[in-house]
Amino acid sequence: MQADRGHFDFFVAISNGEVIGMAIYFFAYFTCVGKSLYLDDLYVKPEFRGKGIAKQLVNNVFKTAKSNNCKRVRWQVLDWNANAIEMYKKLGANLDTEWINCDFVEPTISELANG
């Protein structure tokens, strides 16, 4: 992550000097929307969940999106993560079941890049 530090930013939640939560994000551009903020990871340690920490982290993400004139904030959630889905619904998120993720990882990236 240190080598790629210029490609993302983050917020952390700290309690008694210990990192107990984080939100990692980056900016992206989508032709149909424009500048967007993509929330790559939102995590709060299990023993600190239900205390509003994730909501505070997400609020910081939205403040950042607004101050950077983003037209959308987007992230993904696994379909089995019922607690997260419920929280996102409470925030007012539009949950999309239409898009399908298409991922390519190493070594396929190298294979396709080499033609």
Contacts in CASP RR format, 6 or more apart in sequence:
PFRMAT RR
TARGET T0000
AUTHOR 0000-0000-0000
METHOD contacts of the structure
MODEL  1
MQADRGHFDFFVAISNGEVIGMAIYFFAYFTCVGKSLYLDDLYVKPEFRG
KGIAKQLVNNVFKTAKSNNCKRVRWQVLDWNANAIEMYKKLGANLDTEWI
NCDFVEPTISELANG
7 26 0 8 1.000
8 24 0 8 1.000
8 25 0 8 1.000
8 26 0 8 1.000
8 40 0 8 1.000
9 24 0 8 1.000
9 25 0 8 1.000
9 26 0 8 1.000
9 64 0 8 1.000
10 22 0 8 1.000
10 23 0 8 1.000
10 24 0 8 1.000
10 25 0 8 1.000
11 22 0 8 1.000
11 23 0 8 1.000
11 57 0 8 1.000
11 60 0 8 1.000
11 61 0 8 1.000
12 19 0 8 1.000
12 21 0 8 1.000
12 22 0 8 1.000
13 19 0 8 1.000
13 20 0 8 1.000
13 21 0 8 1.000
13 22 0 8 1.000
13 44 0 8 1.000
13 48 0 8 1.000
13 53 0 8 1.000
13 56 0 8 1.000
13 57 0 8 1.000
14 20 0 8 1.000
15 48 0 8 1.000
20 44 0 8 1.000
20 45 0 8 1.000
20 48 0 8 1.000
20 53 0 8 1.000
21 43 0 8 1.000
21 44 0 8 1.000
21 45 0 8 1.000
21 48 0 8 1.000
21 53 0 8 1.000
21 54 0 8 1.000
21 57 0 8 1.000
22 41 0 8 1.000
22 42 0 8 1.000
22 43 0 8 1.000
22 57 0 8 1.000
23 39 0 8 1.000
23 41 0 8 1.000
23 42 0 8 1.000
23 57 0 8 1.000
23 58 0 8 1.000
23 60 0 8 1.000
23 61 0 8 1.000
24 39 0 8 1.000
24 40 0 8 1.000
24 41 0 8 1.000
24 42 0 8 1.000
25 37 0 8 1.000
25 38 0 8 1.000
25 39 0 8 1.000
25 40 0 8 1.000
25 61 0 8 1.000
25 64 0 8 1.000
26 37 0 8 1.000
26 38 0 8 1.000
26 40 0 8 1.000
27 35 0 8 1.000
27 36 0 8 1.000
27 37 0 8 1.000
27 38 0 8 1.000
27 68 0 8 1.000
27 70 0 8 1.000
28 35 0 8 1.000
28 36 0 8 1.000
28 37 0 8 1.000
28 38 0 8 1.000
28 74 0 8 1.000
29 35 0 8 1.000
29 36 0 8 1.000
30 36 0 8 1.000
30 72 0 8 1.000
33 71 0 8 1.000
33 72 0 8 1.000
34 71 0 8 1.000
34 72 0 8 1.000
35 68 0 8 1.000
35 69 0 8 1.000
35 70 0 8 1.000
35 71 0 8 1.000
36 65 0 8 1.000
36 70 0 8 1.000
36 71 0 8 1.000
36 72 0 8 1.000
36 73 0 8 1.000
36 74 0 8 1.000
37 61 0 8 1.000
37 64 0 8 1.000
37 65 0 8 1.000
37 68 0 8 1.000
37 70 0 8 1.000
37 72 0 8 1.000
37 73 0 8 1.000
37 74 0 8 1.000
38 73 0 8 1.000
38 74 0 8 1.000
38 75 0 8 1.000
39 58 0 8 1.000
39 61 0 8 1.000
39 73 0 8 1.000
39 74 0 8 1.000
39 75 0 8 1.000
40 75 0 8 1.000
42 54 0 8 1.000
42 57 0 8 1.000
42 58 0 8 1.000
42 75 0 8 1.000
42 84 0 8 1.000
44 53 0 8 1.000
44 54 0 8 1.000
44 57 0 8 1.000
49 83 0 8 1.000
54 87 0 8 1.000
55 87 0 8 1.000
55 91 0 8 1.000
58 91 0 8 1.000
61 73 0 8 1.000
62 73 0 8 1.000
65 73 0 8 1.000
76 101 0 8 1.000
77 84 0 8 1.000
77 85 0 8 1.000
77 88 0 8 1.000
77 95 0 8 1.000
78 84 0 8 1.000
79 85 0 8 1.000
85 95 0 8 1.000
88 95 0 8 1.000
89 95 0 8 1.000
104 112 0 8 1.000
END
